[in-house]
Amino acid sequence: MHATELAIAVAVRLESLRPAADQSNGFSFPPINTILRWKDVVPGINKVVLIGIAAALIGTVVFLLALRQDGRKAPRGVRNLAEIVVEFVERNIIMETMGRSGLGWTPFLLSMFVFIFICNIPGIIPFIQMPATARMGLPAFLALMVWVVFNATGIKHQGLFGYFKNVLFPPGVPKALYILVTPIELISTLVVRPFSLAVRLFANMLAGHLLLVIFALLTASLIQAQTNQFLLVPVGLLPFALLMFLTAFEILVAFLQAYIFTVLTAVYIGGATHPEH
């Protein structure tokens, strides 16, 4: 999308955000609920839910289309994209955290990475401009699922007693320190891990969303200045340039947050499977 088209899209979006009574009063920040809450499209389903559904469908369709191509020929198009993503997850996430024995987790970790990335990207798309992960519900659900998976994996490989024994009483720690280490490990494994996973993803995506909104509002307010303040119009180019920079930067953030969430998931699963590591 060209910069002019993006500016028009931003202006249209901003007009829907700004209260009608404040449009002649210069810069005004809309109520926080206007930014973070979406009206239901149908009862119980809003745009954030639709983004999550679309992310699941897009990821599924891409890999189904990739499977339709003949694997004996050089990959092209969708299959080439799919193979790049799979290779990235295997080499840079699984092999770096779990080793070759963790390759069996490729489908789960690949799905996690692709789904989170696609949920993050709508934050920079005009007229949508809201990452689904900037609402706490989706990150909390994903973190809870990871918590269930790595604990269930640990119990499967070590047994119920053995797993919690290794969690609460880590090997190699002097027994005198267990009085301090055991409560810390208990809280870390059962509370901090899922909480930190959810909050890290949610907070980073929400912060980026708010920054884009702030600079977009500032740009529109300066460009739409009254005629007796025409000198403010060129000044509006500066926040617009920053808006373009932040938009590009949010693409990197969307990728990094999907990567970090998936890496930590692999670390937790690997640690539950092989406690000695």
C-alpha positions as CSV (number, residue, x, y, z in Angstrom):
1,M,0.0,0.0,0.0
2,H,1.4,3.5,-1.0
3,A,2.0,6.0,1.7
4,T,-0.9,8.2,0.4
5,E,-3.3,5.3,0.6
6,L,-2.1,4.5,4.1
7,A,-2.5,8.1,5.2
8,I,-6.1,8.1,3.9
9,A,-6.9,4.8,5.6
10,V,-5.4,6.2,8.9
11,A,-7.4,9.3,8.6
12,V,-10.6,7.4,8.1
13,R,-9.8,5.1,11.0
14,L,-9.0,8.2,13.2
15,E,-12.3,9.8,12.4
16,S,-14.1,6.8,13.7
17,L,-12.0,6.9,16.9
18,R,-12.3,10.6,17.8
19,P,-15.5,11.8,19.5
20,A,-17.5,14.1,17.2
21,A,-17.7,16.8,19.9
22,D,-13.9,17.1,19.9
23,Q,-13.1,17.3,16.2
24,S,-12.8,21.0,16.1
25,N,-10.7,21.3,19.3
26,G,-7.3,20.0,17.9
27,F,-5.6,17.0,19.4
28,S,-7.8,14.8,21.6
29,F,-7.1,11.2,22.7
30,P,-10.2,9.0,22.4
31,P,-11.5,7.1,25.4
32,I,-9.4,4.0,26.1
33,N,-12.4,1.7,25.6
34,T,-12.8,3.1,22.1
35,I,-9.3,1.8,21.3
36,L,-9.3,-1.5,23.1
37,R,-12.9,-2.7,22.8
38,W,-14.6,-3.7,19.7
39,K,-18.3,-3.9,19.3
40,D,-19.7,-7.4,18.6
41,V,-20.2,-8.2,15.0
42,V,-22.7,-10.8,16.1
43,P,-23.5,-11.6,19.8
44,G,-20.3,-12.9,21.4
45,I,-18.1,-12.4,18.4
46,N,-16.1,-9.2,17.7
47,K,-13.2,-8.3,15.4
48,V,-10.6,-9.7,17.8
49,V,-12.4,-13.1,17.7
50,L,-12.6,-12.9,13.9
51,I,-8.9,-12.1,13.7
52,G,-8.1,-15.3,15.7
53,I,-10.4,-17.4,13.5
54,A,-8.8,-15.9,10.4
55,A,-5.3,-16.6,11.7
56,A,-6.1,-20.2,12.2
57,L,-7.7,-20.5,8.8
58,I,-4.9,-18.7,7.0
59,G,-2.2,-20.9,8.6
60,T,-4.2,-24.1,7.8
61,V,-4.9,-23.1,4.2
62,V,-1.2,-22.2,3.5
63,F,0.1,-25.5,4.7
64,L,-2.7,-27.5,3.0
65,L,-1.9,-25.8,-0.3
66,A,1.8,-26.5,0.2
67,L,1.0,-30.2,0.7
68,R,-0.7,-30.3,-2.6
69,Q,2.5,-29.6,-4.5
70,D,4.7,-32.4,-5.6
71,G,7.5,-32.7,-3.0
72,R,9.8,-34.2,-5.6
73,K,10.0,-31.0,-7.5
74,A,11.7,-27.7,-6.5
75,P,9.5,-25.9,-4.1
76,R,7.8,-22.8,-5.4
77,G,5.1,-20.3,-4.3
78,V,3.2,-21.4,-1.2
79,R,5.3,-24.5,-0.7
80,N,8.5,-22.6,-0.7
81,L,7.1,-20.2,2.0
82,A,5.9,-23.2,4.1
83,E,9.3,-24.9,3.9
84,I,11.1,-21.7,4.9
85,V,8.9,-21.4,8.0
86,V,9.2,-25.1,8.9
87,E,13.0,-25.0,8.5
88,F,13.2,-21.8,10.6
89,V,11.2,-23.4,13.5
90,E,13.2,-26.6,13.3
91,R,16.7,-25.0,13.1
92,N,16.3,-21.8,15.2
93,I,13.9,-23.0,17.8
94,I,13.7,-26.7,18.3
95,M,17.4,-27.6,17.6
96,E,18.6,-24.7,19.7
97,T,16.5,-25.5,22.7
98,M,15.5,-29.2,22.6
99,G,17.9,-30.9,20.3
100,R,17.1,-33.5,17.7
101,S,14.9,-35.4,20.1
102,G,12.5,-32.4,20.1
103,L,11.7,-32.6,16.3
104,G,8.6,-34.6,17.2
105,W,7.2,-31.3,18.6
106,T,7.6,-29.5,15.2
107,P,3.8,-29.5,14.4
108,F,2.8,-28.0,17.7
109,L,5.6,-25.4,17.9
110,L,5.1,-24.5,14.2
111,S,1.4,-24.0,14.7
112,M,2.1,-21.9,17.8
113,F,4.6,-19.7,15.9
114,V,2.5,-19.2,12.8
115,F,-0.8,-18.6,14.7
116,I,0.7,-15.9,17.0
117,F,2.5,-14.2,14.2
118,I,-0.6,-13.9,12.1
119,C,-2.6,-12.7,15.1
120,N,0.0,-10.0,15.6
121,I,0.2,-8.6,12.1
122,P,-3.3,-7.0,11.9
123,G,-2.0,-4.3,14.2
124,I,-0.5,-2.6,11.2
125,I,-3.3,-3.3,8.7
126,P,-5.4,-0.2,8.0
127,F,-9.1,-0.4,9.0
128,I,-8.2,-3.3,11.4
129,Q,-5.3,-1.9,13.3
130,M,-5.7,-4.2,16.2
131,P,-3.6,-7.3,17.0
132,A,-5.7,-10.0,18.5
133,T,-2.9,-10.6,21.0
134,A,-3.3,-7.0,22.4
135,R,-6.3,-8.4,24.3
136,M,-5.4,-10.5,27.3
137,G,-7.8,-13.3,26.5
138,L,-5.9,-14.9,23.6
139,P,-2.4,-14.7,25.2
140,A,-3.8,-16.1,28.5
141,F,-5.4,-19.0,26.7
142,L,-2.2,-19.8,24.8
143,A,-0.1,-19.6,28.0
144,L,-2.5,-21.9,29.8
145,M,-2.3,-24.4,27.0
146,V,1.5,-24.3,27.1
147,W,1.3,-24.7,30.9
148,V,-0.9,-27.8,30.6
149,V,1.3,-29.3,27.8
150,F,4.7,-29.0,29.5
151,N,3.4,-30.2,32.9
152,A,1.6,-33.1,31.2
153,T,4.8,-33.9,29.3
154,G,6.9,-33.9,32.5
155,I,4.4,-36.2,34.3
156,K,4.4,-38.5,31.2
157,H,8.2,-38.9,31.1
158,Q,9.1,-38.7,34.8
159,G,5.9,-39.9,36.5
160,L,3.8,-37.7,38.8
161,F,6.0,-38.1,41.8
162,G,9.3,-37.9,39.9
163,Y,8.2,-34.8,38.0
164,F,7.2,-32.8,41.1
165,K,10.2,-34.0,43.0
166,N,12.6,-32.7,40.3
167,V,10.6,-29.4,40.1
168,L,10.5,-28.8,43.9
169,F,13.9,-30.3,44.8
170,P,16.2,-29.7,41.9
171,P,19.2,-32.1,41.8
172,G,22.6,-30.6,42.8
173,V,21.1,-28.0,45.1
174,P,22.4,-28.2,48.7
175,K,19.7,-29.6,51.0
176,A,19.9,-26.6,53.3
177,L,18.8,-24.3,50.5
178,Y,15.6,-26.3,49.7
179,I,13.8,-24.2,52.2
180,L,14.3,-21.3,49.8
181,V,14.5,-23.0,46.5
182,T,11.4,-25.2,46.8
183,P,8.8,-22.4,47.2
184,I,10.5,-20.4,44.5
185,E,10.4,-23.3,42.0
186,L,6.8,-24.1,42.9
187,I,5.7,-20.5,42.3
188,S,7.9,-20.2,39.2
189,T,6.6,-23.4,37.5
190,L,2.9,-23.2,38.5
191,V,2.3,-19.4,38.4
192,V,5.1,-17.3,37.0
193,R,5.7,-19.2,33.8
194,P,2.2,-19.0,32.3
195,F,1.6,-15.5,33.7
196,S,4.9,-14.1,32.2
197,L,4.2,-15.8,28.9
198,A,0.8,-14.2,28.6
199,V,1.7,-10.7,30.0
200,R,4.9,-10.5,27.8
201,L,3.0,-11.1,24.6
202,F,0.0,-9.0,25.6
203,A,1.9,-6.0,26.9
204,N,4.3,-5.7,24.0
205,M,1.5,-5.9,21.4
206,L,-0.7,-3.5,23.3
207,A,2.1,-1.0,23.7
208,G,2.8,-1.0,20.0
209,H,-0.9,-0.6,19.2
210,L,-1.2,2.4,21.5
211,L,1.9,4.0,20.0
212,L,0.5,3.7,16.5
213,V,-2.8,5.2,17.6
214,I,-1.1,8.2,19.4
215,F,1.1,9.1,16.4
216,A,-1.8,8.6,14.0
217,L,-4.0,10.9,16.0
218,L,-1.2,13.5,16.3
219,T,-0.6,13.4,12.6
220,A,-4.2,13.9,11.7
221,S,-4.7,16.7,14.3
222,L,-1.7,18.7,12.8
223,I,-2.6,18.1,9.2
224,Q,-6.2,19.0,9.8
225,A,-5.3,22.2,11.7
226,Q,-7.3,25.3,11.2
227,T,-6.4,27.8,8.4
228,N,-4.9,30.3,10.9
229,Q,-2.6,27.6,12.1
230,F,-1.4,26.5,8.6
231,L,2.2,26.4,9.8
232,L,1.3,23.2,11.7
233,V,0.6,21.3,8.5
234,P,4.3,20.8,7.6
235,V,5.0,19.9,11.2
236,G,2.5,17.1,10.8
237,L,5.0,15.4,8.5
238,L,7.3,14.6,11.4
239,P,4.8,12.4,13.4
240,F,3.7,10.9,10.1
241,A,7.3,9.8,9.4
242,L,7.5,8.4,12.9
243,L,4.2,6.6,12.3
244,M,5.6,5.0,9.1
245,F,8.8,4.0,11.1
246,L,6.7,2.5,13.9
247,T,4.5,0.7,11.5
248,A,7.6,-1.0,10.0
249,F,9.0,-1.6,13.5
250,E,5.8,-3.3,14.6
251,I,6.3,-6.0,11.8
252,L,9.6,-6.9,13.6
253,V,7.9,-6.8,17.0
254,A,5.1,-9.1,15.7
255,F,7.8,-11.6,14.5
256,L,9.9,-11.3,17.7
257,Q,7.0,-11.9,20.0
258,A,5.9,-15.0,18.1
259,Y,9.5,-16.2,18.2
260,I,10.0,-15.5,21.9
261,F,6.7,-17.2,22.9
262,T,7.6,-20.3,20.8
263,V,11.2,-20.5,22.1
264,L,10.0,-20.3,25.7
265,T,7.4,-23.0,25.0
266,A,10.1,-25.2,23.6
267,V,12.4,-24.6,26.6
268,Y,9.7,-25.5,29.1
269,I,8.7,-28.7,27.2
270,G,12.4,-29.6,26.8
271,G,13.0,-29.1,30.5
272,A,10.0,-31.2,31.5
273,T,11.1,-34.0,29.2
274,H,14.8,-34.0,30.1
275,P,15.1,-32.5,33.7
276,E,18.8,-33.2,33.8
277,H,19.3,-30.4,31.1
